Amino acid sequence: MFAVVKTGGKQYKVATGDVIQVEKLIGETNASVQLDDVLMLCDGGNVTAGTPTVAGASVTAQIVAHKRSAKLIVFKKKRRQNYRRRNNHRQDYTVLKITAITA
């Protein structure tokens, strides 16, 4: 059984026991999180697509950790204008472990 859920503006295909990285969610480590935006549900050969979400379906996950991604360099330049700007960016994300999929 797997589901397609939407969180943080992105879609993820998840199954029970999967570990995924999503945009930062509010919650403590080892807390349980309910993801209610289930776009599609597949149980064996039975596929249910939502319009836009599947009514009554939800995915339960456990927060494993809150982390930050690797540092990215943001560099702006305009040629022949002596304009150069250098910045860094690190995105926060949450590691989730999928514990249950409820139809």
Sequence and secondary structure as in RCSB ss.txt:
>XXXX:A:sequence
MFAVVKTGGKQYKVATGDVIQVEKLIGETNASVQLDDVLMLCDGGNVTAGTPTVAGASVTAQIVAHKRSAKLIVF
KKKRRQNYRRRNNHRQDYTVLKITAITA
>XXXX:A:secstr
 EEEEEETTEEEEEETT EEEEE  SS TT EEEE  EEEEEETTEEEE SSS TT EEEEEEEEEEE   EEEE
EEETTTTEEEEEEE  EEEEEEEEEEE 
